[in-house]
Amino acid sequence: SPPEKKNGERVQLAHHFSEP
């Protein structure tokens, strides 16, 4: 898996966690 995909997934996860 390319780093871009991993980075995107990490950002999505962070966003989900940030949300209530």
LUMPAVO-705785 format. One record per atom (N, C-alpha, C, O): atom name; x, y, z. Coordinates in Angstrom, 2 decimals. Layout:
atome:CA c1:X c2:Y c3:Z
...
This chain:
atome:N c1:0.85 c2:-1.21 c3:0.00
atome:CA c1:0.00 c2:0.00 c3:0.00
atome:C c1:0.88 c2:1.25 c3:0.00
atome:O c1:1.83 c2:1.35 c3:0.78
atome:N c1:0.57 c2:2.19 c3:-0.86
atome:CA c1:1.36 c2:3.43 c3:-0.94
atome:C c1:1.21 c2:4.26 c3:0.32
atome:O c1:0.20 c2:4.15 c3:1.03
atome:N c1:2.21 c2:5.09 c3:0.60
atome:CA c1:2.17 c2:5.94 c3:1.82
atome:C c1:1.01 c2:6.92 c3:1.76
atome:O c1:0.44 c2:7.27 c3:2.80
atome:N c1:0.66 c2:7.36 c3:0.55
atome:CA c1:-0.43 c2:8.33 c3:0.43
atome:C c1:-1.71 c2:7.73 c3:1.00
atome:O c1:-2.44 c2:8.39 c3:1.74
atome:N c1:-1.99 c2:6.49 c3:0.64
atome:CA c1:-3.22 c2:5.85 c3:1.12
atome:C c1:-3.16 c2:5.74 c3:2.66
atome:O c1:-4.15 c2:6.03 c3:3.35
atome:N c1:-2.01 c2:5.34 c3:3.18
atome:CA c1:-1.87 c2:5.19 c3:4.63
atome:C c1:-2.09 c2:6.54 c3:5.30
atome:O c1:-2.81 c2:6.64 c3:6.30
atome:N c1:-1.47 c2:7.57 c3:4.76
atome:CA c1:-1.60 c2:8.90 c3:5.34
atome:C c1:-3.07 c2:9.32 c3:5.34
atome:O c1:-3.57 c2:9.83 c3:6.34
atome:N c1:-3.75 c2:9.10 c3:4.24
atome:CA c1:-5.16 c2:9.47 c3:4.14
atome:C c1:-5.97 c2:8.72 c3:5.18
atome:O c1:-6.83 c2:9.30 c3:5.84
atome:N c1:-5.69 c2:7.44 c3:5.33
atome:CA c1:-6.45 c2:6.64 c3:6.31
atome:C c1:-6.20 c2:7.19 c3:7.71
atome:O c1:-7.12 c2:7.29 c3:8.53
atome:N c1:-4.95 c2:7.55 c3:7.98
atome:CA c1:-4.62 c2:8.05 c3:9.32
atome:C c1:-5.38 c2:9.36 c3:9.56
atome:O c1:-5.92 c2:9.58 c3:10.65
atome:N c1:-5.41 c2:10.20 c3:8.56
atome:CA c1:-6.10 c2:11.49 c3:8.71
atome:C c1:-7.58 c2:11.24 c3:8.97
atome:O c1:-8.19 c2:11.89 c3:9.83
atome:N c1:-8.16 c2:10.29 c3:8.22
atome:CA c1:-9.59 c2:9.99 c3:8.40
atome:C c1:-9.83 c2:9.49 c3:9.82
atome:O c1:-10.79 c2:9.89 c3:10.47
atome:N c1:-8.96 c2:8.63 c3:10.29
atome:CA c1:-9.11 c2:8.07 c3:11.63
atome:C c1:-9.04 c2:9.19 c3:12.66
atome:O c1:-9.86 c2:9.25 c3:13.58
atome:N c1:-8.07 c2:10.08 c3:12.49
atome:CA c1:-7.92 c2:11.20 c3:13.43
atome:C c1:-9.19 c2:12.05 c3:13.41
atome:O c1:-9.67 c2:12.47 c3:14.46
atome:N c1:-9.72 c2:12.29 c3:12.22
atome:CA c1:-10.92 c2:13.12 c3:12.11
atome:C c1:-12.08 c2:12.44 c3:12.85
atome:O c1:-12.83 c2:13.08 c3:13.59
atome:N c1:-12.20 c2:11.15 c3:12.64
atome:CA c1:-13.29 c2:10.40 c3:13.28
atome:C c1:-13.14 c2:10.48 c3:14.80
atome:O c1:-14.12 c2:10.66 c3:15.53
atome:N c1:-11.90 c2:10.35 c3:15.27
atome:CA c1:-11.68 c2:10.38 c3:16.71
atome:C c1:-11.93 c2:11.78 c3:17.25
atome:O c1:-12.44 c2:11.96 c3:18.36
atome:N c1:-11.57 c2:12.79 c3:16.44
atome:CA c1:-11.75 c2:14.18 c3:16.86
atome:C c1:-13.24 c2:14.48 c3:17.03
atome:O c1:-13.65 c2:15.21 c3:17.93
atome:N c1:-14.03 c2:13.90 c3:16.14
atome:CA c1:-15.48 c2:14.15 c3:16.22
atome:C c1:-16.09 c2:13.47 c3:17.45
atome:O c1:-15.55 c2:12.47 c3:17.92
atome:N c1:-17.17 c2:13.99 c3:17.96
atome:CA c1:-17.83 c2:13.43 c3:19.14
atome:C c1:-18.42 c2:12.05 c3:18.88
atome:O c1:-19.01 c2:11.45 c3:19.78
